Amino acid sequence: MSRTPVWFMRQAGRSLPEYRRLREGITMLDACNTPELAAEITMQPVRRHGVDAAIFFSDIVVPVKAVGVDLDIVPGTGPVVAAPIRDQAGIAALRPLQPDDVVGPIAAIRLLVEELGDTPLIGFAGAPFTLASYLIEGGPSRDHAATKSLMWAEPQLWHALADRLAHIAGSYLALQVGAGASAVQLFDSWAGALSETDYREYVLPHSRTALSYVAEVPKIHFGVGTGELLPAMSEAGIDVLGVDFRIPLQQAAARVGGEFALQGNLDPAALFAGADVVEGKVAAVLESAADLPGHIFNLGHGVLPSTDPGVLTAVVAQVHDSTERN
């Protein structure tokens, strides 16, 4: 028996009341670095929704915080860096990631592998461009002006920073796999701000470096607003290409030559439109994926915090019922 697997980006988190209860009075970084807590949060949507994979509960800035960057995850804002990195001295202070730097998260993965049994655990890391943007801008940015201006005006400095972050992210992925993760996903949340020309010159080599640390498990690569970048992203050394909700799966497949399994791509906002609409949109995604070489059902971005968990559970059941084959 086989069926289309389904999991959701940001499936563990604010949409679950049990998560909100568990996180009361605990900072995000403390939650990420406490093994039992991170493991329990990761397990919550697996128990509730019956998804086919767990995505490790963590944050993309955990490894850069671990190597000494002074940052905090501010509720309602996101990662905020105390001293943005925009010169060689800042880059030099980014030391290589060592196993002792991430003892808590790796211990959480070992706990999860034991508890999950046959259910796969997906590890993840932030891609070099997105990490660099946070460090250069000092936090989230709408236009990435400081990032782009540094990238264009001081390309040697940019490549030095992106290379350092690629090795940190790659080391973190490798440690997760070594602890038992069954697959990994590299998230590039901000790469959609770039043209394909700039992506190929300033980003692709570094994403490829990060992903090169992992050889023994499947590798997924996902970015937001990256429909125009999919051909380049597919060259990063991956097995599965994540597709956001802005581009149909068939169009995405055509852009990458039909060579990759695709992941996606229901619009997260569709989950608020009522049962009939949700059912129709899930069916449309599955129909568009029928001729792909492989498909993992997912949203085209993360679960929104106010999503009704019951709707997510219903989506999982629909995907399983619609695609189950003996």
PAROMI-47298 format. One record per residue (C-alpha): residue in one letter; x, y, z; chain. Coordinates in nm, 2 decimals, decimal comma, always signed. Layout:
BEGIN
a | X | Y | Z | A;
...
***
This chain:
BEGIN
m | +0,00 | +0,00 | +0,00 | A;
s | +0,12 | +0,35 | -0,08 | A;
r | -0,02 | +0,70 | -0,07 | A;
t | +0,09 | +1,06 | -0,12 | A;
p | +0,28 | +1,16 | +0,20 | A;
v | +0,17 | +1,49 | +0,37 | A;
w | +0,33 | +1,71 | +0,63 | A;
f | +0,30 | +2,09 | +0,69 | A;
m | +0,57 | +2,35 | +0,72 | A;
r | +0,53 | +2,51 | +1,07 | A;
q | +0,30 | +2,23 | +1,17 | A;
a | +0,43 | +2,24 | +1,52 | A;
g | +0,36 | +2,58 | +1,67 | A;
r | +0,11 | +2,85 | +1,74 | A;
s | -0,19 | +2,69 | +1,57 | A;
l | -0,20 | +2,42 | +1,84 | A;
p | -0,35 | +2,51 | +2,18 | A;
e | -0,13 | +2,24 | +2,34 | A;
y | +0,18 | +2,42 | +2,20 | A;
r | +0,06 | +2,75 | +2,34 | A;
r | +0,01 | +2,60 | +2,68 | A;
l | +0,35 | +2,43 | +2,68 | A;
r | +0,53 | +2,75 | +2,57 | A;
e | +0,38 | +2,98 | +2,84 | A;
g | +0,66 | +3,17 | +3,00 | A;
i | +0,93 | +3,00 | +2,79 | A;
t | +1,13 | +3,19 | +2,53 | A;
m | +1,17 | +3,05 | +2,18 | A;
l | +1,54 | +2,99 | +2,21 | A;
d | +1,50 | +2,82 | +2,54 | A;
a | +1,23 | +2,59 | +2,39 | A;
c | +1,46 | +2,51 | +2,10 | A;
n | +1,75 | +2,42 | +2,33 | A;
t | +1,56 | +2,21 | +2,58 | A;
p | +1,56 | +1,86 | +2,45 | A;
e | +1,25 | +1,72 | +2,61 | A;
l | +1,05 | +2,04 | +2,53 | A;
a | +1,16 | +2,05 | +2,17 | A;
a | +1,09 | +1,68 | +2,12 | A;
e | +0,74 | +1,72 | +2,27 | A;
i | +0,65 | +2,02 | +2,05 | A;
t | +0,77 | +1,83 | +1,75 | A;
m | +0,55 | +1,53 | +1,84 | A;
q | +0,23 | +1,73 | +1,90 | A;
p | +0,12 | +1,76 | +1,54 | A;
v | +0,22 | +1,40 | +1,46 | A;
r | -0,02 | +1,28 | +1,73 | A;
r | -0,30 | +1,53 | +1,64 | A;
h | -0,30 | +1,52 | +1,26 | A;
g | -0,15 | +1,19 | +1,16 | A;
v | +0,10 | +1,35 | +0,93 | A;
d | +0,36 | +1,13 | +0,76 | A;
a | +0,66 | +1,31 | +0,88 | A;
a | +0,77 | +1,52 | +1,18 | A;
i | +0,96 | +1,84 | +1,11 | A;
f | +1,21 | +1,92 | +1,39 | A;
f | +1,10 | +2,21 | +1,61 | A;
s | +1,38 | +2,46 | +1,61 | A;
d | +1,46 | +2,80 | +1,44 | A;
i | +1,69 | +2,88 | +1,16 | A;
v | +1,90 | +3,12 | +1,38 | A;
v | +1,98 | +2,85 | +1,64 | A;
p | +2,32 | +2,76 | +1,49 | A;
v | +2,43 | +3,12 | +1,45 | A;
k | +2,33 | +3,20 | +1,80 | A;
a | +2,52 | +2,89 | +1,91 | A;
v | +2,85 | +3,02 | +1,75 | A;
g | +2,83 | +3,34 | +1,94 | A;
v | +2,60 | +3,59 | +1,75 | A;
d | +2,43 | +3,82 | +1,99 | A;
l | +2,06 | +3,78 | +1,89 | A;
d | +1,72 | +3,72 | +2,03 | A;
i | +1,39 | +3,60 | +1,88 | A;
v | +1,15 | +3,88 | +1,96 | A;
p | +0,78 | +3,78 | +1,98 | A;
g | +0,59 | +3,94 | +1,69 | A;
t | +0,91 | +4,05 | +1,51 | A;
g | +1,14 | +3,75 | +1,47 | A;
p | +1,52 | +3,73 | +1,50 | A;
v | +1,68 | +4,06 | +1,60 | A;
v | +2,06 | +4,09 | +1,59 | A;
a | +2,23 | +4,32 | +1,84 | A;
a | +2,52 | +4,42 | +1,62 | A;
p | +2,46 | +4,36 | +1,24 | A;
i | +2,75 | +4,20 | +1,06 | A;
r | +2,87 | +4,42 | +0,77 | A;
d | +3,25 | +4,40 | +0,78 | A;
q | +3,54 | +4,15 | +0,79 | A;
a | +3,57 | +4,17 | +1,16 | A;
g | +3,21 | +4,05 | +1,20 | A;
i | +3,27 | +3,77 | +0,97 | A;
a | +3,59 | +3,66 | +1,14 | A;
a | +3,39 | +3,63 | +1,47 | A;
l | +3,16 | +3,37 | +1,31 | A;
r | +3,35 | +3,05 | +1,42 | A;
p | +3,28 | +2,71 | +1,28 | A;
l | +2,99 | +2,52 | +1,44 | A;
q | +3,10 | +2,24 | +1,68 | A;
p | +2,89 | +1,95 | +1,81 | A;
d | +2,91 | +2,09 | +2,16 | A;
d | +2,74 | +2,41 | +2,04 | A;
v | +2,41 | +2,24 | +1,98 | A;
v | +2,39 | +1,97 | +2,24 | A;
g | +2,03 | +2,05 | +2,32 | A;
p | +1,88 | +2,03 | +1,97 | A;
i | +2,08 | +1,72 | +1,88 | A;
a | +1,97 | +1,55 | +2,20 | A;
a | +1,61 | +1,64 | +2,11 | A;
i | +1,65 | +1,46 | +1,77 | A;
r | +1,78 | +1,15 | +1,94 | A;
l | +1,47 | +1,15 | +2,17 | A;
l | +1,25 | +1,20 | +1,87 | A;
v | +1,40 | +0,92 | +1,66 | A;
e | +1,32 | +0,68 | +1,94 | A;
e | +0,97 | +0,80 | +1,99 | A;
l | +0,87 | +0,83 | +1,62 | A;
g | +0,96 | +0,48 | +1,53 | A;
d | +0,89 | +0,44 | +1,16 | A;
t | +0,77 | +0,80 | +1,11 | A;
p | +1,04 | +1,00 | +0,94 | A;
l | +1,19 | +1,31 | +1,11 | A;
i | +1,29 | +1,60 | +0,89 | A;
g | +1,58 | +1,81 | +1,00 | A;
f | +1,63 | +2,16 | +0,87 | A;
a | +1,85 | +2,46 | +0,85 | A;
g | +1,83 | +2,81 | +0,71 | A;
a | +1,99 | +2,87 | +0,38 | A;
p | +2,30 | +3,10 | +0,36 | A;
f | +2,12 | +3,39 | +0,19 | A;
t | +1,84 | +3,41 | +0,45 | A;
l | +2,08 | +3,38 | +0,74 | A;
a | +2,31 | +3,65 | +0,59 | A;
s | +2,02 | +3,88 | +0,54 | A;
y | +1,92 | +3,86 | +0,90 | A;
l | +2,27 | +3,92 | +1,01 | A;
i | +2,33 | +4,21 | +0,77 | A;
e | +1,99 | +4,38 | +0,82 | A;
g | +1,98 | +4,32 | +1,20 | A;
g | +1,64 | +4,15 | +1,17 | A;
p | +1,36 | +4,09 | +0,92 | A;
s | +1,35 | +4,32 | +0,62 | A;
r | +1,10 | +4,40 | +0,35 | A;
d | +1,34 | +4,53 | +0,08 | A;
h | +1,67 | +4,37 | +0,19 | A;
a | +1,84 | +4,70 | +0,09 | A;
a | +2,14 | +4,66 | +0,32 | A;
t | +2,19 | +4,30 | +0,21 | A;
k | +2,17 | +4,37 | -0,16 | A;
s | +2,39 | +4,68 | -0,15 | A;
l | +2,66 | +4,49 | +0,04 | A;
m | +2,63 | +4,20 | -0,20 | A;
w | +2,67 | +4,42 | -0,51 | A;
a | +2,92 | +4,67 | -0,37 | A;
e | +3,14 | +4,43 | -0,18 | A;
p | +3,11 | +4,10 | -0,34 | A;
q | +3,42 | +3,95 | -0,18 | A;
l | +3,29 | +4,04 | +0,17 | A;
w | +2,95 | +3,89 | +0,07 | A;
h | +3,09 | +3,57 | -0,05 | A;
a | +3,31 | +3,54 | +0,26 | A;
l | +3,00 | +3,58 | +0,49 | A;
a | +2,78 | +3,35 | +0,28 | A;
d | +3,05 | +3,08 | +0,27 | A;
r | +3,10 | +3,10 | +0,65 | A;
l | +2,72 | +3,06 | +0,70 | A;
a | +2,70 | +2,78 | +0,44 | A;
h | +2,95 | +2,57 | +0,64 | A;
i | +2,76 | +2,65 | +0,97 | A;
a | +2,43 | +2,55 | +0,81 | A;
g | +2,58 | +2,24 | +0,65 | A;
s | +2,74 | +2,13 | +0,97 | A;
y | +2,41 | +2,17 | +1,15 | A;
l | +2,23 | +1,95 | +0,89 | A;
a | +2,50 | +1,69 | +0,91 | A;
l | +2,47 | +1,67 | +1,29 | A;
q | +2,10 | +1,63 | +1,26 | A;
v | +2,14 | +1,34 | +1,02 | A;
g | +2,40 | +1,19 | +1,23 | A;
a | +2,15 | +1,19 | +1,52 | A;
g | +1,90 | +1,01 | +1,31 | A;
a | +1,70 | +1,26 | +1,09 | A;
s | +1,56 | +1,08 | +0,79 | A;
a | +1,56 | +1,38 | +0,56 | A;
v | +1,66 | +1,75 | +0,57 | A;
q | +1,51 | +2,07 | +0,43 | A;
l | +1,70 | +2,39 | +0,35 | A;
f | +1,48 | +2,69 | +0,39 | A;
d | +1,55 | +3,01 | +0,20 | A;
s | +1,28 | +3,24 | +0,32 | A;
w | +1,41 | +3,56 | +0,15 | A;
a | +1,57 | +3,43 | -0,17 | A;
g | +1,25 | +3,54 | -0,36 | A;
a | +1,38 | +3,90 | -0,33 | A;
l | +1,65 | +3,82 | -0,59 | A;
s | +1,66 | +3,80 | -0,97 | A;
e | +1,77 | +3,46 | -1,11 | A;
t | +2,10 | +3,62 | -1,23 | A;
d | +2,18 | +3,75 | -0,88 | A;
y | +2,07 | +3,42 | -0,73 | A;
r | +2,30 | +3,22 | -0,95 | A;
e | +2,60 | +3,44 | -0,88 | A;
y | +2,56 | +3,52 | -0,51 | A;
v | +2,35 | +3,25 | -0,36 | A;
l | +2,35 | +2,92 | -0,55 | A;
p | +2,72 | +2,83 | -0,48 | A;
h | +2,66 | +2,87 | -0,11 | A;
s | +2,33 | +2,68 | -0,09 | A;
r | +2,51 | +2,40 | -0,28 | A;
t | +2,79 | +2,40 | -0,02 | A;
a | +2,54 | +2,37 | +0,27 | A;
l | +2,36 | +2,08 | +0,11 | A;
s | +2,68 | +1,91 | +0,02 | A;
y | +2,73 | +1,82 | +0,39 | A;
v | +2,45 | +1,57 | +0,35 | A;
a | +2,47 | +1,27 | +0,12 | A;
e | +2,29 | +0,98 | +0,29 | A;
v | +1,93 | +1,11 | +0,32 | A;
p | +1,69 | +1,30 | +0,09 | A;
k | +1,74 | +1,67 | +0,06 | A;
i | +1,45 | +1,92 | +0,01 | A;
h | +1,50 | +2,28 | -0,08 | A;
f | +1,23 | +2,54 | -0,03 | A;
g | +1,21 | +2,91 | -0,08 | A;
v | +0,93 | +3,18 | -0,06 | A;
g | +0,84 | +3,36 | -0,38 | A;
t | +1,10 | +3,16 | -0,57 | A;
g | +0,89 | +3,06 | -0,88 | A;
e | +1,14 | +3,24 | -1,11 | A;
l | +1,43 | +3,08 | -0,93 | A;
l | +1,33 | +2,71 | -0,94 | A;
p | +1,55 | +2,62 | -1,23 | A;
a | +1,86 | +2,75 | -1,04 | A;
m | +1,75 | +2,61 | -0,71 | A;
s | +1,71 | +2,27 | -0,86 | A;
e | +2,09 | +2,28 | -0,93 | A;
a | +2,18 | +2,30 | -0,56 | A;
g | +2,22 | +1,92 | -0,52 | A;
i | +1,87 | +1,82 | -0,41 | A;
d | +1,62 | +1,54 | -0,43 | A;
v | +1,29 | +1,73 | -0,37 | A;
l | +1,21 | +2,09 | -0,47 | A;
g | +0,96 | +2,27 | -0,25 | A;
v | +0,71 | +2,49 | -0,44 | A;
d | +0,53 | +2,78 | -0,28 | A;
f | +0,16 | +2,86 | -0,35 | A;
r | +0,23 | +3,13 | -0,62 | A;
i | +0,31 | +2,89 | -0,90 | A;
p | +0,12 | +2,58 | -1,01 | A;
l | +0,29 | +2,25 | -0,97 | A;
q | +0,27 | +2,16 | -1,33 | A;
q | +0,44 | +2,49 | -1,43 | A;
a | +0,70 | +2,44 | -1,16 | A;
a | +0,77 | +2,09 | -1,31 | A;
a | +0,80 | +2,23 | -1,66 | A;
r | +1,06 | +2,48 | -1,53 | A;
v | +1,28 | +2,21 | -1,39 | A;
g | +1,24 | +1,96 | -1,66 | A;
g | +1,02 | +1,71 | -1,47 | A;
e | +1,33 | +1,56 | -1,31 | A;
f | +1,24 | +1,62 | -0,94 | A;
a | +0,98 | +1,52 | -0,70 | A;
l | +0,80 | +1,84 | -0,59 | A;
q | +0,66 | +1,94 | -0,25 | A;
g | +0,36 | +2,16 | -0,20 | A;
n | +0,16 | +2,37 | -0,25 | A;
l | -0,17 | +2,46 | -0,10 | A;
d | -0,21 | +2,83 | -0,01 | A;
p | -0,22 | +2,84 | +0,37 | A;
a | -0,49 | +3,10 | +0,35 | A;
a | -0,72 | +2,85 | +0,18 | A;
l | -0,76 | +2,67 | +0,52 | A;
f | -0,98 | +2,96 | +0,63 | A;
a | -1,23 | +2,94 | +0,34 | A;
g | -1,46 | +2,67 | +0,46 | A;
a | -1,47 | +2,29 | +0,43 | A;
d | -1,60 | +2,28 | +0,07 | A;
v | -1,34 | +2,52 | -0,06 | A;
v | -1,06 | +2,35 | +0,12 | A;
e | -1,16 | +2,01 | -0,01 | A;
g | -1,17 | +2,14 | -0,37 | A;
k | -0,83 | +2,31 | -0,34 | A;
v | -0,67 | +2,00 | -0,19 | A;
a | -0,82 | +1,79 | -0,48 | A;
a | -0,68 | +2,05 | -0,73 | A;
v | -0,33 | +2,02 | -0,59 | A;
l | -0,34 | +1,64 | -0,60 | A;
e | -0,47 | +1,65 | -0,95 | A;
s | -0,19 | +1,88 | -1,07 | A;
a | +0,06 | +1,64 | -0,91 | A;
a | -0,07 | +1,33 | -1,08 | A;
d | +0,20 | +1,31 | -1,35 | A;
l | +0,49 | +1,42 | -1,14 | A;
p | +0,78 | +1,19 | -1,08 | A;
g | +0,71 | +1,22 | -0,71 | A;
h | +0,49 | +1,44 | -0,48 | A;
i | +0,48 | +1,54 | -0,11 | A;
f | +0,17 | +1,72 | -0,02 | A;
n | +0,24 | +2,04 | +0,18 | A;
l | +0,13 | +2,40 | +0,21 | A;
g | +0,30 | +2,66 | -0,01 | A;
h | +0,43 | +2,82 | +0,30 | A;
g | +0,39 | +2,77 | +0,68 | A;
v | +0,07 | +2,71 | +0,88 | A;
l | -0,07 | +3,05 | +0,99 | A;
p | -0,11 | +3,09 | +1,37 | A;
s | -0,49 | +3,13 | +1,37 | A;
t | -0,55 | +2,81 | +1,16 | A;
d | -0,81 | +2,57 | +1,30 | A;
p | -0,61 | +2,25 | +1,38 | A;
g | -0,92 | +2,05 | +1,28 | A;
v | -0,89 | +2,17 | +0,92 | A;
l | -0,53 | +2,05 | +0,90 | A;
t | -0,64 | +1,71 | +1,04 | A;
a | -0,91 | +1,69 | +0,77 | A;
v | -0,66 | +1,78 | +0,50 | A;
v | -0,43 | +1,49 | +0,60 | A;
a | -0,73 | +1,25 | +0,59 | A;
q | -0,84 | +1,38 | +0,25 | A;
v | -0,49 | +1,34 | +0,10 | A;
h | -0,45 | +0,99 | +0,24 | A;
d | -0,80 | +0,88 | +0,14 | A;
s | -0,77 | +1,02 | -0,21 | A;
t | -0,43 | +0,87 | -0,29 | A;
e | -0,42 | +0,54 | -0,11 | A;
r | -0,32 | +0,26 | -0,34 | A;
n | -0,30 | -0,11 | -0,26 | A;
***
